[in-house]
Amino acid sequence: MAALKVLYELDTTQHPAGVVLTQRLADESLSPSGAEFARALVTGVQAHRAQLDEMIQRHAPEWPVDQMAVIDRNVLRLAIYEFHVAHLTPLKVAINEAIELAKTFGSDSAPRFVNGVLGALAEPEAPSSALG
């Protein structure tokens, strides 16, 4: 959740990333390892933002990334970075976490949208024996 808050602020303001990250992490009650994980997520998403947005656009062509709800696009960026780019989180775990974030912070339709985009992106990579 801390990483999502930082990404949301970075996406909606011109605040310097380092300042936002430091301030938001100070506001959260995270363990040192939790803070480091959040920092790694934010840094990774920011570094791969163009690639992540291209992947989102490819799997949600009817929704331009810059016109998506800020929460939705950052939940998607975070999840895709976690399971596809950095391989930090197992696919199903990342998708479930993204859906929960969408339920908590997004609109009523956000969880279905996030699930659809991530499911479409994950389909070609999921071994058939792991489905179902």
Sequence and secondary structure as in RCSB ss.txt:
>XXXX:A:sequence
MAALKVLYELDTTQHPAGVVLTQRLADESLSPSGAEFARALVTGVQAHRAQLDEMIQRHAPEWPVDQMAVIDRNV
LRLAIYEFHVAHLTPLKVAINEAIELAKTFGSDSAPRFVNGVLGALAEPEAPSSALG
>XXXX:A:secstr
 HHHHHHHHHHHS   HHHHHHHHHHHS   HHHHHHHHHHHHHHHHTHHHHHHHHHHH TTS GGGS HHHHHH
HHHHHIIIIIS  S HHHHHHHHHHHHHHHS TTHHHHHHHHHHHHHGGGS GGG  
